[in-house]
Amino acid sequence: MPLVLLMATGILIRRVGLVSEDAFRVINRIVFYIGIPTLVFHAVVTGRETARWQYALWVMGSVLVAFVLSLLLARALTKDPAKRGTLAQAAYRSNDGIFGLAVASALIPGHTDTMAFTLVISATLFGVTGVLCYELNRGGRVKIGRVLLNTIKNPILIGGVLALIVRFSGLQLPYVILKPIEYFKSMCTPLGFLVLGGVLSFRSLREDWKLVTVIGAVKLVVFPAAVCTLAYFVGGLRGPELASLFIVFAAPTAMSCLPMASELGGDVKLSGELIAVTTVLSLLTVFVYLTFFGEILTK
């Protein structure tokens, strides 16, 4: 409910004209390039848990399988290359930064370093495969240089790598550096959800509602249920690891899909619709999952 109220506040701010939708998109860049990386950095540096390589493989394997299945689904749904790339990316790429870390702090308090470790892996793969969604549907050869560049520039990856260096080198950060990081970390969730509310738009949904319905169901219901069932019974994941994997796949479509659709020739309008619908519906689906399976996910 606190997250819902933050989003509602963002909607209200835009409706009364206090902040424009374009301004919200600029603020979103601050959250993405500063807020989330510092949140990940702080969680990894101050965390006490050591991630298992088996768990890392589960995260990587799950994202890559979801990516392939999403490509196949998009090809089956439309012949339009621009829509294919947009649909594929929206079906598996999650807003696990803003949405995921906020849910993790409530679902597994004291274990957000596990979620941060998961986020470093998932965000890196999301960045690489997100570009591939468009390159593979564009026709011709895949531009490896573009894929590598987008990977290296990923701010979440940069924050995670820097955190791992600090943690394993034993370097103690001084108060004058650590305190601003804590300030940026603290602003990430409330500002991120205000932005989510500020950019939500359903104005042109009528034209694409069938595509949005299918992708929304896959994103919020099929993938989380399938991944977590396999991870629980086959992989033996429990506690914070299972909860973090669930959050990655249960989170709505990532906000970063919108600028990527614009940059790589995707359907920007459709991307915005998918983000809006999955963001709103995820508040219900995550609530239902946690109501019935919350004990399994956290113990």
C-alpha positions, 0 to 999 in steps of 0.5 A, a space after each residue: 500500500 505505501 508503494 501504491 500511495 507513492 505512485 498515486 502521488 506521482 499521478 496527482 503531481 502530473 495531473 495538477 501540472 506541478 511536474 510535466 511528464 517530460 520532467 518526470 522522465 528526466 528525473 527517472 534518469 537520475 534514479 536510474 543512473 545515480 539512485 539504483 547504482 548507489 543502492 546496489 553499491 551500499 547493499 553489497 558493500 554493507 551486506 554480510 552474506 556470500 552468494 553461492 555460484 549455484 544460485 548465480 547460475 540459476 539467475 543467469 539461466 532463468 533470464 536467458 531462457 526467458 529471453 529466448 522464449 520471449 523472442 519466440 512468443 513475439 515472433 508468433 504474435 506479430 510480423 512487425 519487427 519494431 513490435 517484435 523487439 518491443 514485445 520480447 523485451 517487455 515480456 521478460 525484462 523487469 523493473 527489478 531496480 526500483 520495484 524489486 529492491 523496494 519489495 525486497 526491503 519489505 519481504 526479506 529485510 536484512 537480506 537486501 544484499 542477496 537481492 543486490 547481488 541478484 540485481 547485478 546479474 539480472 540487470 547486466 543480462 537484461 541490458 545485453 539481451 535487451 539490445 539483442 531483442 531489436 538486433 535479432 528482429 532487425 534483420 542482417 548481422 547483429 552489431 556486437 559493438 552496440 551490445 558490448 557498449 550498452 553492457 559496459 555503460 550499464 550503471 547498475 553493473 558499474 555500481 555492482 563491480 565497484 562494490 565487489 572491489 571494495 568489499 573483497 579488497 577490505 577497503 573501509 570507506 570514510 564517513 564523508 563518502 559513505 554518508 552521501 551514498 546512504 542519502 542517494 540510496 534512501 531517495 531511490 525508492 520514493 523518488 522512483 515510485 513517484 516517477 512511475 506514477 508520473 509517467 503512466 499513460 493508458 491513452 492509446 491502449 485500445 489499439 494494442 490491448 490484445 498484445 498487451 494482455 498476452 505479454 502482461 500475463 506472461 510477464 506477471 503470471 507465467 514466468 514468475 510461477 514457472 521460474 520459482 516452481 522449478 527453482 524450488 523443486 529442482 534447484 532447491 532454492 530457499 529463503 532470500 535466494 528464492 525470494 530474490 529470484 521471484 522478485 526479479 520475475 514478478 516485477 513489472 516491465 522495466 522503465 528502461 525499455 522505453 528509451 531503448 525502444 526509442 533508440 533502437 527503432 522499437 514501438 515506443 507507444 506500445 512500450 509505454 503501454 506495456 510498462 503502464 499496464 504491468 506496473 499497475 497490475 503487478 501491485 495486484 499480482 505480487 500481493 496475491 503471490 505473497 498472500 498465498 506463497 509468502 511463507 514459502 518464498 521467505 523460509 
